[in-house]
Amino acid sequence: MMIEYQAEQLLESYLHQRVELVSCRHVVWNNGALGCPEPGKCTTMALVPGYEILFRCGDEIFSIHTNEHGSHFILATTPPVHLGR
């Protein structure tokens, strides 16, 4: 799937390391924050179809949240990291 490949490339670029795909599942996010709300930041208040994509890098698991079209990729950390695109 193209979305998985794009997420992999963005995460590897951010981490400067190779990652391994663990899983990819279709989700419907509650709003435009894609499951990663940021205090004080406005977002679309509508359901957003997308994907949660998990990658392994060493002993760590990284979760990438994206919309269905792959125009937004967010590394689900605190605070969230917006990756390219």
C-alpha positions in Angstrom: 0.0 0.0 0.0 1.3 3.4 -0.9 0.3 5.0 2.4 2.5 2.5 4.3 5.5 3.2 2.1 5.1 7.0 2.5 4.9 6.7 6.3 7.9 4.4 6.3 10.0 6.9 4.3 8.9 9.9 6.4 9.7 8.0 9.7 13.1 6.7 8.5 14.0 10.3 7.4 12.9 11.6 10.9 14.7 8.9 12.9 17.7 8.5 10.5 17.3 4.7 10.9 15.6 1.9 9.1 12.2 0.8 10.4 10.1 -2.4 10.0 6.4 -2.4 9.3 4.4 -4.1 12.1 0.8 -3.4 11.2 -1.6 -1.1 9.3 -5.2 -0.7 10.2 -8.0 1.4 8.8 -9.6 3.7 11.4 -12.0 6.6 11.6 -10.5 9.4 13.7 -12.9 11.5 15.8 -11.6 14.8 14.3 -8.9 16.4 12.2 -6.2 15.9 15.0 -6.1 12.3 13.8 -6.0 11.0 17.4 -3.2 13.4 18.4 -4.8 16.5 20.0 -2.6 19.5 20.8 -3.6 21.9 23.5 -4.7 25.3 22.1 -4.8 24.1 18.5 -8.0 24.2 16.5 -9.0 21.2 14.4 -11.7 20.0 12.1 -14.6 18.6 14.2 -15.7 15.9 11.7 -15.0 12.2 11.4 -11.8 11.6 9.4 -11.1 8.2 7.8 -7.5 7.2 7.9 -4.9 4.7 9.1 -2.8 3.8 12.1 0.5 2.4 11.0 2.9 0.8 13.5 6.6 0.5 12.9 9.4 -1.1 14.9 12.8 0.5 15.2 15.0 -1.6 17.6 13.0 -2.2 20.7 10.6 0.8 20.2 7.3 0.8 18.4 6.2 4.0 16.6 2.7 4.9 15.7 2.0 7.0 12.6 -1.5 8.4 12.2 -2.7 9.6 8.8 -5.8 10.6 6.9 -7.1 8.3 4.1 -5.5 10.3 1.3 -2.0 10.5 2.9 -1.9 14.3 2.9 -1.2 14.4 6.7 1.2 12.1 8.7 1.5 12.5 12.4 4.0 10.7 14.7 1.8 9.9 17.7 4.1 11.1 20.5 3.7 13.8 23.2 3.7 16.3 21.7 2.8 15.0 18.3 5.3 15.4 15.5 4.0 16.4 12.1 6.0 14.6 9.4 6.5 16.0 5.9 3.9 16.3 3.1 
